Amino acid sequence: MNPNRNSVEEAARFMQQHDRFLVLSHVNPDGDATGSALGVALILEQLGKKYVVVNEGETPAKFNFLPRFDRLLNLEKQPLDETFEAVIAVDCADESRMGDVRSFFRSDASLLNIDHHPTNDGFGSVNLIRTDAAATAEILYDVALAAGVSFNEELALCIYTGLLTDTGGFRYSNTSPKVMEIASQLLRYGVKPGEVAERCLEEITFAHIKILRLALQSLQLSHRNLVASITVRKEDFAVSGAEREDAGGLVNYCRNIEGVEVGVSFIEAEAGVVKVSMRARDRVDVSAVAKQLGGGGHAKAAGCTVRGSLPEAQDIVWRALGEALGVNSHE
C-alpha cells in the first residue's frame, strides 16, 4: 500500500485526538465537497469537538438544505482571526484546490486529507486517499463507523448528497455495489431521495438558462469531431446577470453529443483566468490531461485553471487533447 494512504482508523483517531478543527473543502465546491465538509462537522459535534468550517468563495445556494450550511464561512467575506493546530481537508484533489488558506494554519499544524481523486499528491500529515471510492462521502461513511458515532438523518443526508452528486444520480460508471449498499442504509435514517435529487440534479436557476443560451452559440467541434467545446466569456456573465455557479454543468452538453469523446467548457471567471472543465467517455483519461496543465480530477471528469486569454487557454487545452487523442485539433 502507498505509504501516503493511511487507514480509516487513523483518520478517526485524528478527529478524536484534537479538540478544535478547521474544516475545508475545495474551491468552487460541489455536492460531494459540501456534503463531506458538513458531514465532518456533524461527526466532530458527536465527538464533542469544536470546529470552524470554511470555503474560499461562495458555496452554491442549492446545497442550503444541508444541516449546518449556515455555519459555512466564505473566507472572501468572513476572514478568520485565528489559526488552527488541526485541519481537515475533504475532496481536495491537490493542495492548491484548498485555496489560499495556509495563513490560518499554525506553523505546527497537522492536516487530515480525505479524498478520492487519483491525482491527489498526499499533501496531508495523515492522508486517507481511496481512489476506488466513488466520492469522498463514501470514505467519510467508513470514517464515521470507525469513529463510533451514531448515524442520524442529518449525517445520512450529508453523506447521501455526496454520493448522489458524484455518481451523477447513480448513473456514472463509479456507481459500485458498495455505493448502492451505503445509499440503501442511509435511506433508513429518513433521507428523502426524491427531494435531494430535485435540489441537486434537477432544479436550475433562470440565470443558468440565460448563460446557457449565450454559451451554446459558441459550441464547436474539433479533433475530427471527437472534442466538443463551449465558451463563456466574462462579458457573458455581465450581460446575463449570471454568477459563476450558474455556469456549472455546461460541459455536460458537450460531452453528451453523439460521437464526442471529450467535452470541454472554458469559463472566463475573470480577465486572464480561464476555468477549464473536461468530461470524457472512454478514449482519454482527462485527469492526466488536467494534471499536465496544473489541475486534476478523475479519468472521466477533471479540470484545471489556465492563466491567459481565452484563445491562449483554448490553444493549450486543444493541443493537450490532441496529443491524448492522437488527432490534430484542426482535423
HELIX and SHEET records of a PDB file:
HELIX    1   1 VAL A    8  GLN A   17  1                                  10    
HELIX    2   2 GLY A   31  GLN A   46  1                                  16    
HELIX    3   3 ALA A   61  PHE A   63  5                                   3    
HELIX    4   4 PHE A   69  ARG A   71  5                                   3    
HELIX    5   5 GLU A   95  MET A   98  5                                   4    
HELIX    6   6 ARG A  102  PHE A  104  5                                   3    
HELIX    7   7 THR A  136  ALA A  147  1                                  12    
HELIX    8   8 GLU A  153  ASP A  166  1                                  14    
HELIX    9   9 PRO A  177  LEU A  187  1                                  11    
HELIX   10  10 PRO A  193  ALA A  197  1                                   5    
HELIX   11  11 GLU A  198  GLU A  202  3                                   5    
HELIX   12  12 PHE A  206  LEU A  216  1                                  11    
HELIX   13  13 LYS A  234  SER A  240  1                                   7    
HELIX   14  14 ARG A  244  ALA A  247  5                                   4    
HELIX   15  15 LEU A  250  ARG A  255  1                                   6    
HELIX   16  16 VAL A  286  GLN A  292  1                                   7    
HELIX   17  17 LEU A  310  LEU A  325  1                                  16    
SHEET    1   A 6 LEU A  72  ASN A  74  0                                        
SHEET    2   A 6 LYS A  50  ASN A  55  1                                        
SHEET    3   A 6 ARG A  20  LEU A  24  1                                        
SHEET    4   A 6 PHE A  84  VAL A  90  1                                        
SHEET    5   A 6 PHE A 105  ASP A 115  1                                        
SHEET    6   A 6 VAL A 126  ILE A 129  1                                        
SHEET    1   B 6 GLN A 220  SER A 222  0                                        
SHEET    2   B 6 VAL A 227  VAL A 232 -1                                        
SHEET    3   B 6 VAL A 262  GLU A 270  1                                        
SHEET    4   B 6 VAL A 273  ALA A 280 -1                                        
SHEET    5   B 6 ALA A 301  ARG A 307 -1                                        
SHEET    6   B 6 GLY A 296  GLY A 297 -1                                        
END                                                                             
